[in-house]
Amino acid sequence: MSEAQPLVTVIIASYNHGPYIEQSIGSVLAQTYPNIELLVVDDGSTDDSVERIRALQAQHGFDFQVQKNQGLTNTLNGAIARSSGSLIVSFGSDDIMLPERIAIQVEYMDGKPEVGICAGNIELIDSDGNLFPEKRQRRDVPFRRLDFDDMFLERKPYPPAPTLMIRREALDKVGGFDPDIRLEDLMIELQITHAGYFIDGLNVVMARYRKHATNSYKNHRFMIDSILRIYAKFSDHPLYDEVRYKFLNSMFLKTANRDRKLAREVLAQIPFRAWNKKTWRGLGRFFFARREKS
């Protein structure tokens, strides 16, 4: 390697994940890569997260801070400002790293300054840590190199958030995480590729993503608002309207028989000229399918 064991900063922003936080931190402590700076920040949890983290800190001596709730992006930017790593990993307080993950990514990024983000594949687990059925996994997504248009136009599979390793130089170039955007992973991927870097997704399982009741993606209103705000940051792209309407059509289909009020709001944002097969399928669900619980 051109740089002997570069320092990797892993940041875990903890918020009300008491049942999972010990496994998340433990998976970082169990990495085979030796040169890791672990920063854990509790962002105003109201459960027993702080007590659990303090017990682990007493054993392992990592950096731990407790703060009033500031939100994820502000928490990440604050931790990055006091970190020392040349490679940055933001990791969910409910997810699990596989032991070789950091070592694989560090080796891959060595000598590739054009790669702003390295990612991998994930396994899905439930709230108890059990693996989902194989057909629902994302274990075998092949290698792909993504530029900005690949990301913005969704031409290739997105890199999973629990596997992102970000080059600090790229992060600094875009000014860190945008404090106005709560869906930080998609935004930083678009920012960094827009700045001219690539995202390389490796065909290696690197993390286990925990699906449970409080996952952000299950909050459809939050996802719609966040993604539309992110897309608006790149409204000068010639295909901006196409991207926006494609997303709205997908969300109309998804919400049509789950949240009819939200579905109406989404449909109202799609001009008739932008309707597609998903719009018509969504209308079928909206009017004829039995309503599902959200």
C-alpha positions as CSV (number, residue, x, y, z in Angstrom):
1,M,0.0,0.0,0.0
2,S,1.2,3.5,-0.8
3,E,0.3,4.8,2.6
4,A,1.1,2.5,5.6
5,Q,-2.2,1.7,7.3
6,P,-4.1,5.0,6.8
7,L,-6.3,6.0,9.8
8,V,-10.0,5.3,9.3
9,T,-12.4,7.3,11.3
10,V,-15.7,5.4,12.1
11,I,-18.5,7.6,13.4
12,I,-21.5,6.0,15.0
13,A,-24.3,8.6,15.7
14,S,-26.5,6.9,18.3
15,Y,-30.2,7.7,18.7
16,N,-32.6,5.5,20.6
17,H,-31.1,2.2,19.4
18,G,-30.5,0.8,22.8
19,P,-31.4,-2.8,21.7
20,Y,-28.9,-2.7,18.8
21,I,-26.1,-0.2,19.8
22,E,-23.9,-2.8,21.5
23,Q,-23.8,-5.0,18.4
24,S,-23.0,-2.1,16.2
25,I,-20.1,-0.8,18.3
26,G,-18.9,-4.4,18.9
27,S,-18.7,-5.0,15.1
28,V,-16.4,-2.0,14.7
29,L,-14.2,-3.1,17.6
30,A,-14.0,-6.6,16.0
31,Q,-12.6,-5.3,12.7
32,T,-9.4,-7.0,11.5
33,Y,-8.0,-3.6,10.3
34,P,-5.9,-2.2,13.2
35,N,-5.8,1.6,12.6
36,I,-9.4,2.7,13.4
37,E,-10.5,5.8,15.3
38,L,-14.0,5.2,16.7
39,L,-16.1,8.2,17.6
40,V,-19.5,7.5,19.1
41,V,-21.9,10.4,19.6
42,D,-25.3,10.0,21.3
43,D,-27.7,12.5,19.8
44,G,-30.2,13.0,22.7
45,S,-31.4,9.4,23.1
46,T,-34.2,8.9,25.6
47,D,-33.8,5.2,26.0
48,D,-30.9,3.3,27.7
49,S,-28.4,3.9,24.9
50,V,-26.1,6.1,26.9
51,E,-25.8,3.6,29.7
52,R,-25.0,0.8,27.3
53,I,-22.4,2.8,25.5
54,R,-20.7,4.0,28.7
55,A,-20.3,0.4,29.8
56,L,-18.6,-0.5,26.5
57,Q,-16.5,2.7,26.6
58,A,-15.2,1.7,30.1
59,Q,-14.0,-1.6,28.5
60,H,-12.6,-0.4,25.2
61,G,-11.7,3.3,25.7
62,F,-13.2,4.7,22.4
63,D,-14.2,8.4,22.2
64,F,-17.8,9.0,23.4
65,Q,-19.8,12.2,23.6
66,V,-23.3,12.9,24.6
67,Q,-25.2,15.9,23.3
68,K,-28.7,17.3,23.0
69,N,-30.4,16.3,19.8
70,Q,-28.9,18.0,16.8
71,G,-29.9,15.7,14.0
72,L,-27.7,13.3,12.1
73,T,-26.0,15.6,9.6
74,N,-25.0,18.1,12.2
75,T,-23.8,15.3,14.4
76,L,-21.7,13.8,11.6
77,N,-20.2,17.2,10.7
78,G,-19.3,17.8,14.3
79,A,-17.6,14.5,14.6
80,I,-15.7,14.8,11.3
81,A,-14.4,18.2,12.4
82,R,-12.6,16.7,15.4
83,S,-11.6,13.4,13.6
84,S,-8.2,12.6,12.2
85,G,-8.8,9.9,9.6
86,S,-8.1,10.2,5.9
87,L,-11.0,7.8,5.3
88,I,-14.4,8.4,6.9
89,V,-17.1,5.8,7.7
90,S,-20.5,6.8,9.0
91,F,-22.1,3.7,10.4
92,G,-25.7,3.1,11.7
93,S,-26.2,2.4,15.4
94,D,-28.5,-0.5,14.5
95,D,-26.3,-2.1,11.8
96,I,-23.5,-4.6,11.9
97,M,-20.1,-4.6,10.1
98,L,-18.6,-7.8,8.9
99,P,-15.0,-8.3,10.3
100,E,-13.0,-7.8,7.1
101,R,-15.0,-4.8,5.9
102,I,-12.6,-1.9,6.7
103,A,-9.5,-3.9,5.6
104,I,-11.0,-4.7,2.2
105,Q,-12.1,-1.1,1.5
106,V,-8.8,0.5,2.6
107,E,-6.8,-1.9,0.4
108,Y,-9.1,-1.2,-2.5
109,M,-9.0,2.6,-2.2
110,D,-5.2,2.7,-2.0
111,G,-3.8,4.3,-5.2
112,K,-7.3,5.2,-6.6
113,P,-7.6,9.0,-5.9
114,E,-10.5,9.1,-8.4
115,V,-12.6,7.0,-6.1
116,G,-14.4,9.3,-3.6
117,I,-16.5,6.5,-2.1
118,C,-16.1,2.8,-1.8
119,A,-19.1,0.6,-1.1
120,G,-20.1,-3.0,-1.0
121,N,-23.1,-5.3,-0.6
122,I,-25.3,-6.0,2.4
123,E,-27.3,-8.7,4.0
124,L,-30.7,-7.9,5.5
125,I,-31.5,-8.9,9.1
126,D,-34.6,-8.4,11.2
127,S,-34.9,-6.7,14.5
128,D,-33.7,-9.8,16.3
129,G,-30.6,-10.2,14.0
130,N,-32.0,-13.1,11.9
131,L,-31.2,-13.1,8.2
132,F,-33.9,-12.5,5.7
133,P,-34.7,-15.2,3.1
134,E,-32.1,-15.4,0.4
135,K,-34.4,-14.0,-2.4
136,R,-34.7,-10.7,-0.5
137,Q,-31.0,-10.2,0.0
138,R,-28.6,-7.8,-1.8
139,R,-25.6,-10.0,-1.5
140,D,-24.7,-10.5,-5.1
141,V,-24.9,-7.1,-6.8
142,P,-21.9,-7.1,-9.2
143,F,-19.1,-4.6,-9.2
144,R,-20.1,-1.2,-10.6
145,R,-18.4,2.2,-11.0
146,L,-20.9,5.1,-10.7
147,D,-20.5,8.6,-11.9
148,F,-23.0,11.5,-11.2
149,D,-25.4,10.5,-14.0
150,D,-25.4,6.9,-12.9
151,M,-26.5,8.0,-9.5
152,F,-28.9,10.8,-10.5
153,L,-30.6,8.8,-13.3
154,E,-30.4,5.5,-11.3
155,R,-28.7,3.7,-14.2
156,K,-26.9,1.3,-11.8
157,P,-27.8,-0.1,-8.4
158,Y,-27.3,2.4,-5.6
159,P,-24.4,1.8,-3.1
160,P,-25.9,0.7,0.3
161,A,-25.5,3.3,3.0
162,P,-24.1,0.9,5.7
163,T,-21.1,0.2,3.4
164,L,-19.9,3.7,2.5
165,M,-16.3,4.6,3.0
166,I,-15.6,8.2,2.0
167,R,-12.3,9.8,1.1
168,R,-11.9,12.8,3.4
169,E,-10.5,14.9,0.6
170,A,-13.7,14.4,-1.3
171,L,-15.8,15.1,1.7
172,D,-13.9,18.3,2.3
173,K,-14.3,19.3,-1.3
174,V,-18.1,19.3,-1.1
175,G,-18.2,21.0,2.3
176,G,-19.2,17.9,4.4
177,F,-22.8,16.7,4.9
178,D,-25.5,19.2,4.0
179,P,-27.2,20.2,7.3
180,D,-30.5,20.9,5.5
181,I,-30.8,17.4,4.2
182,R,-31.8,14.6,6.6
183,L,-31.3,11.8,4.1
184,E,-27.6,12.1,4.3
185,D,-26.4,9.1,2.3
186,L,-28.0,9.8,-1.0
187,M,-27.1,13.5,-0.8
188,I,-23.4,12.9,-0.1
189,E,-23.2,10.3,-2.9
190,L,-24.7,12.8,-5.4
191,Q,-22.5,15.6,-4.1
192,I,-19.3,13.7,-4.3
193,T,-20.0,12.2,-7.8
194,H,-21.1,15.7,-8.9
195,A,-17.6,17.0,-7.8
196,G,-16.0,14.5,-10.2
197,Y,-15.3,11.5,-8.1
198,F,-16.5,8.0,-8.7
199,I,-18.3,5.6,-6.4
200,D,-17.0,2.0,-6.7
201,G,-19.3,-0.7,-5.4
202,L,-17.5,-4.0,-4.7
203,N,-19.1,-7.4,-5.0
204,V,-18.3,-8.1,-1.4
205,V,-20.8,-8.4,1.5
206,M,-19.6,-5.8,4.0
207,A,-22.5,-5.2,6.5
208,R,-25.8,-6.4,7.8
209,Y,-28.6,-3.9,7.5
210,R,-31.2,-4.2,10.2
211,K,-34.8,-3.8,9.1
212,H,-37.2,-2.8,11.9
213,A,-40.2,-0.6,12.6
214,T,-38.3,2.8,12.9
215,N,-36.3,2.6,9.6
216,S,-36.5,5.9,7.8
217,Y,-37.4,4.3,4.5
218,K,-40.7,3.2,6.0
219,N,-41.7,6.8,6.5
220,H,-43.0,7.6,3.1
221,R,-43.7,11.3,3.7
222,F,-40.2,11.7,5.0
223,M,-38.7,9.9,2.1
224,I,-40.7,11.8,-0.5
225,D,-39.9,15.2,1.0
226,S,-36.2,14.4,1.5
227,I,-35.6,13.0,-2.0
228,L,-37.4,15.8,-3.7
229,R,-35.3,18.3,-1.8
230,I,-32.2,16.5,-2.8
231,Y,-33.1,16.4,-6.5
232,A,-33.9,20.1,-6.3
233,K,-30.3,20.8,-5.5
234,F,-29.4,19.5,-9.0
235,S,-32.4,21.1,-10.8
236,D,-30.0,22.4,-13.5
237,H,-29.6,18.9,-14.8
238,P,-31.2,18.6,-18.3
239,L,-33.1,15.5,-17.1
240,Y,-34.2,16.9,-13.8
241,D,-37.9,16.8,-14.6
242,E,-37.7,13.3,-15.9
243,V,-35.9,12.1,-12.7
244,R,-38.4,13.9,-10.5
245,Y,-41.5,12.5,-12.2
246,K,-40.1,9.0,-12.3
247,F,-39.6,9.1,-8.5
248,L,-43.1,10.6,-7.9
249,N,-44.7,7.9,-10.0
250,S,-42.9,5.2,-8.0
251,M,-44.0,6.7,-4.8
252,F,-47.6,7.1,-6.0
253,L,-47.7,3.4,-6.7
254,K,-46.1,2.6,-3.3
255,T,-48.6,4.8,-1.3
256,A,-51.7,4.3,-3.4
257,N,-53.3,1.7,-1.1
258,R,-51.3,2.4,2.0
259,D,-51.7,6.2,2.6
260,R,-54.4,7.5,0.3
261,K,-54.0,11.1,1.5
262,L,-50.3,11.1,0.7
263,A,-51.0,9.3,-2.6
264,R,-53.4,12.1,-3.6
265,E,-50.7,14.7,-2.8
266,V,-48.1,12.9,-4.8
267,L,-50.4,12.4,-7.8
268,A,-51.2,16.1,-7.8
269,Q,-47.5,16.8,-8.5
270,I,-47.4,14.6,-11.7
271,P,-48.6,16.2,-14.9
272,F,-50.6,14.0,-17.2
273,R,-47.8,14.0,-19.8
274,A,-45.5,12.4,-17.2
275,W,-47.8,9.5,-16.3
276,N,-46.4,6.0,-16.9
277,K,-47.3,2.4,-16.2
278,K,-46.7,2.9,-12.5
279,T,-49.2,5.8,-12.5
280,W,-51.9,3.6,-14.0
281,R,-51.1,0.7,-11.7
282,G,-51.2,3.1,-8.8
283,L,-54.6,4.3,-9.9
284,G,-55.8,0.7,-10.0
285,R,-54.6,0.2,-6.4
286,F,-56.0,3.5,-5.3
287,F,-59.6,2.8,-6.5
288,F,-59.9,-1.0,-6.5
289,A,-57.4,-2.7,-4.3
290,R,-58.2,-3.3,-0.6
291,R,-56.3,-0.8,1.5
292,E,-53.3,-2.1,3.3
293,K,-52.1,-1.0,6.7
294,S,-49.2,1.5,6.4
